[in-house]
Amino acid sequence: MAVTIDRTTSRRRTPPPAARLSLIPAPGGLDGMWWPRSRALTRELPTLTVALGEHWGRITGVTVHPAYWPVLPHWVSVAGRTVQVGWSTEEQDPHRLTLFSADGRRDVLVIPPETGADAAAQLMAGDGIDVPAREQAADRIDARNREEAWETDGGAGRPSSLPRSIGSAGPSPAGRRR
């Protein structure tokens, strides 16, 4: 049987979808909210850093908490340059991303990607919800998703809601700034 491969469609690259982002500052040190489409930092961070670079200057580093990110790259490629990615279990809130630029540091609340569109829109708009309530809502969504994943697996192994042992905290991009 003959197989034909159409390479014309594989060469066309569609631009990644825009970052789902709200830059409404909130009490508690939040500079905005971000609703990623997945938990893949290598896929999500380039779009986010480009969008934020337009408002806050070139993003040079990001620090995350490893609790909700299954793969932690040391860096991501953004428009031909490298953005350092660090992590900390002690200094970083699990529901926040800290971004570093020449202008300083900014904190963004991460709305879990599994969040429904209506709930995410409400969280991103603020709608009178304070920062602790937003973080609690994100925590409830993450706990529900971990519990559903555990149930789907038939309850095998330990529930994914238990903390993973990560080891010591990794380097923070803050230490790499010049």
N, C-alpha and C positions, 0 to 999 in steps of 0.2 A: 504494500500500500504506500502510495506517495504522500509525503507530508509537506505542506507548504507553510512557511513561517512568514507572516506579514510583519516586517520590521518597521514599517512606516508608523505604526501606532506606538511602538515601544520607544521611539525617539522623541515623541512629543511629550513634554513634561508639563503637566498642569501645575500651576502654582499651588503651594499648600494653602489650605483654608486659613483665613485670618484668625488671629488669636482672639479668643472670647475673653475679653478683658474689661474691667471697670476701674477707672483711675479716680474714684471718689475717695478722698482721704477719710479715715474714720478714727475715732478715739482709740487709744490703745496702741498707737504706733503703726497702724496699717496705712499703707500708701495706695492700696487698691486691692482688687480681687481678680482671680484668674480661674477660669473653668476650662481645664485641658480636656482634650478629646480622648486621651488614653493615659496610661501610667508609664508610657515609654518616654523617658527624658530625652533620649537621643532624637526622637521625633518631635517632641513638644517644645523643648527649650529654644531651638533656633527661631521658630515663629514668634515665641514670646519675647526673646531678646531683641529681635528686629523691631517689633512693635513698641517695646519699651524704650529702645534706643532713640526713637523719634521724639520721645517726650523727656527722657531723663539723661540723654547722652549715651555714648557707646557702653554697653554692658560688658564688663571684663571678667566677672565671676559670679557664681551662684552657689549658695549653700542650701542644702536640703536636709531633712531628717529622713533616715532610710526606712521608716516604718511603712510607708505606703508606696514606695518606689522599688519594684522588684529588681531592677538593674541600675547600678550607680556608676555611670561613666566618669572618668577623670576629667574629661573635657568633651565639648561638642563643637562641631564646625558650624560657623555662622558666617555666611557671605565671604568665604575665603579666609577667615581668621578663626582663632581658637578662643573659646570661652571656657575658663576653668570651672570645674564642678567639684565642690567639696561637700562633706557631710559631717554631721555631729548628732549624737544621740543625747548629749547633755546640754548643749547651748541652743539648739535649734528646736523650735516648736514643730511638732509633726504636721500641723496644718498650714504652715507658712513656708514661703520661699524667701530667702534674703538675696537680694541682687546688689552687686557692687559696680559702680562706675566711677569716673573721675570726679563726679559731683558728690559722691558719698554712697551711703547704703540706703536701700529701700526694702520694706517688707510688704509682701503680697500674701493675702490669704488664698489658699488653694481650695477651691470647691471641688469635691470629688467628681471625677469624670462620669461616674455612674448616676449622678444626680439628675433627676428629671428636669426638663426645660423650665417648667413653671417655678419649681423650687429654686433652681439656679438663678433665674431672672429676679426672683424676690430677694435672694441673698445679695446679688450683685447690685441691685438698685438701692439696697439699704433698708428702705421701708421701715425706718424707726428701729431696726434691729441693731443692738450694740455688739461690739466685737466679741465678748465672751459668748453671747448667744449665737453668733455666727459660727464660732469655733465649735460650740457644743452641737450645733446642727450638722456641721461637717463630720464631727466625731460620731454622731448617731448614724449618719448615712454610711460611713466607713464600717462601723460595727455591724450594721444590718447586712452589708455586702459580704463581710467576712463570714458571718453566720450562714448566709445563703450559700456561699461557696463550700463551707464545711458540710452543710446538709446535702448539697449536690454530690459531694464526694462520698456520701454514705456514712459520714462521721468517722472515716478512717483517719488514723493518725491523731495528732492533737489539733484542736480547733485553731484556725488561723488567727483568731482574735487574741491568742496568747502572743506575747512579744517574742520576736525572733532574737536569738543571740547573735549579735553582730560583732562583738569584740570592741576594741577601743575606738574612739571617735576618730574619723579621718581628718585630714587637713582642711582647713577653711580657706577659701579663696582670699579672704581678708588679709591673711598673712602674706599673700603673693602680690598684693597691690604695691605699686611703686609710688 
